[in-house]
Amino acid sequence: MIGFAKGCAIDLGPFGITVNCLAPGWFQTAQNKVLYESKEWVDYLIDRIPLKRPGQANDLDGAVVFLASESSRYVTGQTLLVDGGISTGAMRATVQPPKDPAKV
């Protein structure tokens, strides 16, 4: 999607049309609901998000309003991360047990 948005930004820019991506971080959805059923996984996730919580639906509101407004008229081909800061560090999608130093 990011590459598609950048390509569209190039093609549509001459017509005054801006194209951007909104990249949400970890928000509970029907697609990932099973992950949120694991307290261990949620604790692991929260530990890696600088804001210490998963996203809530209304966390996207400001970004959507900005991208749809005249305030973003000179913003195109960009990806706006709304992820609580998780993109600042490493993250894996599954919980892995700690390694036993005696077995290493």
Buried (B, 14 or more C-beta within 10 A) or exposed (E): EEEEBBEBBEEBEEEEEBBBBBBBBBBBEEEBEEBBEEEEBBEBBBEBBEEEEBBEEEBBEEBEEBBEEEEBEEBBBBEBBBBBEBBEEEBEEEEEEEEEEEEE
